[in-house]
Amino acid sequence: MPEKPNPALTGRDVTAYLNVDEKTIYRIAQQRELPGFKVAGA
C-alpha cells in the first residue's frame, strides 16, 4: 500500500516542533534553508 504524504505544517507548528521563535522560522525559510510554500487564501 502506498504511503500517505506528510501533512504540511504551519509556522506555529514548526516553532513548537523545533522550539524556536516564529521570527526565526520565517527568517530561515526566507533564506531558503527551510523548505516551505505559501497556501493561497489561508
DSSP file (Angstrom, degrees, kcal/mol; ACC not computed):
  #  RESIDUE AA STRUCTURE BP1 BP2  ACC     N-H-->O    O-->H-N    N-H-->O    O-->H-N    TCO  KAPPA ALPHA  PHI   PSI    X-CA   Y-CA   Z-CA
    1    1 A M              0   0    0      0, 0.0     2,-0.0     0, 0.0     0, 0.0   0.000 360.0 360.0 360.0 135.6    0.0    0.0    0.0
    2    2 A P        -     0   0    0      0, 0.0     2,-0.1     0, 0.0     0, 0.0  -0.326 360.0-109.1 -67.5 148.7    1.4    3.5   -0.9
    3    3 A E        -     0   0    0      1,-0.1     0, 0.0    -2,-0.0     0, 0.0  -0.466  28.8-115.9 -75.1 147.9    2.5    5.8    1.9
    4    4 A K        -     0   0    0     -2,-0.1    -1,-0.1     1,-0.1     2,-0.0  -0.627  35.7-108.3 -79.4 142.1    0.4    8.9    2.7
    5    5 A P        -     0   0    0      0, 0.0    -1,-0.1     0, 0.0     0, 0.0  -0.359  38.8 -98.1 -67.4 152.3    2.3   12.2    2.2
    6    6 A N        -     0   0    0      1,-0.1     2,-0.1    -2,-0.0     0, 0.0  -0.469  42.8-111.3 -67.4 139.1    3.3   14.1    5.3
    7    7 A P        -     0   0    0      0, 0.0     2,-0.2     0, 0.0    -1,-0.1  -0.385  33.7-104.6 -70.0 151.9    0.9   16.9    6.2
    8    8 A A        -     0   0    0     -2,-0.1     2,-0.3     1,-0.0    28,-0.0  -0.488  34.1-139.2 -73.1 146.7    2.1   20.5    5.8
    9    9 A L        -     0   0    0     -2,-0.2     2,-0.1     1,-0.0    -1,-0.0  -0.821   8.7-128.4-107.1 147.4    2.9   22.3    9.0
   10   10 A T     >  -     0   0    0     -2,-0.3     4,-2.2     1,-0.1     5,-0.2  -0.388  33.3-102.2 -81.8 169.5    2.1   25.9    9.8
   11   11 A G  H  > S+     0   0    0      1,-0.2     4,-2.1     2,-0.2     5,-0.1   0.893 125.6  50.4 -58.7 -39.7    4.7   28.3   11.0
   12   12 A R  H  > S+     0   0    0      2,-0.2     4,-2.1     1,-0.2    -1,-0.2   0.876 107.1  53.7 -67.7 -37.4    3.4   27.9   14.5
   13   13 A D  H  > S+     0   0    0      1,-0.2     4,-2.4     2,-0.2    -2,-0.2   0.922 110.3  47.7 -60.9 -43.3    3.6   24.1   14.2
   14   14 A V  H  X S+     0   0    0     -4,-2.2     4,-2.9     2,-0.2     5,-0.3   0.895 109.3  52.8 -66.8 -40.2    7.2   24.3   13.2
   15   15 A T  H  X>S+     0   0    0     -4,-2.1     4,-1.3     1,-0.2     5,-1.3   0.900 112.5  45.1 -63.3 -39.0    8.1   26.7   16.0
   16   16 A A  H  <5S+     0   0    0     -4,-2.1    -2,-0.2     2,-0.2    -1,-0.2   0.908 114.6  48.4 -68.8 -41.5    6.6   24.3   18.6
   17   17 A Y  H  <5S+     0   0    0     -4,-2.4    -2,-0.2     1,-0.2    -1,-0.2   0.906 122.9  32.1 -65.3 -43.0    8.3   21.3   17.0
   18   18 A L  H  <5S-     0   0    0     -4,-2.9    -1,-0.2    -5,-0.2    -2,-0.2   0.542 102.3-130.7 -92.8  -8.8   11.7   23.0   16.8
   19   19 A N  T  <5 +     0   0    0     -4,-1.3     2,-0.3    -5,-0.3    -3,-0.2   0.931  64.1 122.1  57.1  50.6   11.3   25.0   20.0
   20   20 A V      < -     0   0    0     -5,-1.3    -1,-0.2    -6,-0.2    -2,-0.1  -0.859  69.6 -80.4-132.5 168.9   12.4   28.3   18.4
   21   21 A D     >  -     0   0    0     -2,-0.3     4,-1.5     1,-0.1     3,-0.5  -0.380  35.4-123.2 -70.3 147.8   10.8   31.7   17.9
   22   22 A E  H  > S+     0   0    0      1,-0.2     4,-2.1     2,-0.2     5,-0.2   0.856 112.0  58.1 -61.1 -36.4    8.4   32.2   15.0
   23   23 A K  H  > S+     0   0    0      1,-0.2     4,-2.2     2,-0.2    -1,-0.2   0.870 102.8  54.7 -61.5 -35.7   10.5   35.0   13.5
   24   24 A T  H  > S+     0   0    0     -3,-0.5     4,-2.5     2,-0.2    -1,-0.2   0.910 106.2  51.3 -63.6 -42.8   13.5   32.6   13.3
   25   25 A I  H  X S+     0   0    0     -4,-1.5     4,-2.4     1,-0.2    -2,-0.2   0.937 112.1  45.4 -60.6 -47.9   11.4   30.1   11.3
   26   26 A Y  H  X S+     0   0    0     -4,-2.1     4,-2.1     2,-0.2    -1,-0.2   0.860 112.4  51.7 -67.2 -34.7   10.4   32.8    8.8
   27   27 A R  H  X S+     0   0    0     -4,-2.2     4,-1.6     2,-0.2    -1,-0.2   0.926 111.7  46.3 -65.7 -44.6   13.9   34.1    8.5
   28   28 A I  H  <>S+     0   0    0     -4,-2.5     5,-2.2     1,-0.2     6,-0.7   0.896 112.9  50.0 -65.2 -39.8   15.3   30.7    7.8
   29   29 A A  H ><5S+     0   0    0     -4,-2.4     3,-1.5     1,-0.2    -1,-0.2   0.888 107.9  53.5 -65.3 -38.9   12.6   30.0    5.3
   30   30 A Q  H 3<5S+     0   0    0     -4,-2.1    -1,-0.2     1,-0.3    -2,-0.2   0.837 105.7  53.3 -65.4 -32.3   13.3   33.3    3.5
   31   31 A Q  T 3<5S-     0   0    0     -4,-1.6    -1,-0.3    -5,-0.1    -2,-0.2   0.423 115.8-121.1 -80.2   1.6   17.0   32.3    3.3
   32   32 A R  T < 5S+     0   0    0     -3,-1.5    -3,-0.2     2,-0.2    -2,-0.1   0.763  83.2 117.8  62.3  29.6   15.7   29.1    1.6
   33   33 A E  S   <S+     0   0    0     -5,-2.2    -4,-0.2     1,-0.2    -5,-0.1   0.527  73.2  49.2 -95.7 -10.1   17.4   26.9    4.3
   34   34 A L  S    S-     0   0    0     -6,-0.7    -2,-0.2    -5,-0.1    -1,-0.2  -0.991  92.1-123.6-129.2 120.7   14.0   25.5    5.3
   35   35 A P        +     0   0    0      0, 0.0     2,-0.3     0, 0.0    -6,-0.1  -0.346  48.7 139.7 -65.8 144.3   11.6   24.2    2.6
   36   36 A G        -     0   0    0     -7,-0.1     2,-0.3   -28,-0.0    -2,-0.0  -0.984  30.3-158.1-171.7 169.4    8.2   25.9    2.6
   37   37 A F        -     0   0    0     -2,-0.3     2,-0.3     2,-0.0     0, 0.0  -0.981  24.2-113.2-154.5 157.6    5.4   27.3    0.5
   38   38 A K        -     0   0    0     -2,-0.3     2,-0.6     0, 0.0    -2,-0.0  -0.746  20.7-143.0 -94.7 144.0    2.5   29.7    0.8
   39   39 A V    >   -     0   0    0     -2,-0.3     3,-1.5     0, 0.0     2,-0.1  -0.940  24.4-124.6-106.4 119.1   -1.0   28.5    0.6
   40   40 A A  T 3  S+     0   0    0     -2,-0.6     0, 0.0     1,-0.2     0, 0.0  -0.368  89.5  12.8 -65.7 136.6   -3.3   30.9   -1.2
   41   41 A G  T 3         0   0    0     -2,-0.1    -1,-0.2     1,-0.1     0, 0.0   0.566 360.0 360.0  78.9   8.9   -6.3   32.2    0.7
   42   42 A A    <         0   0    0     -3,-1.5    -2,-0.1     0, 0.0    -1,-0.1   0.451 360.0 360.0-101.9 360.0   -5.1   30.8    4.0
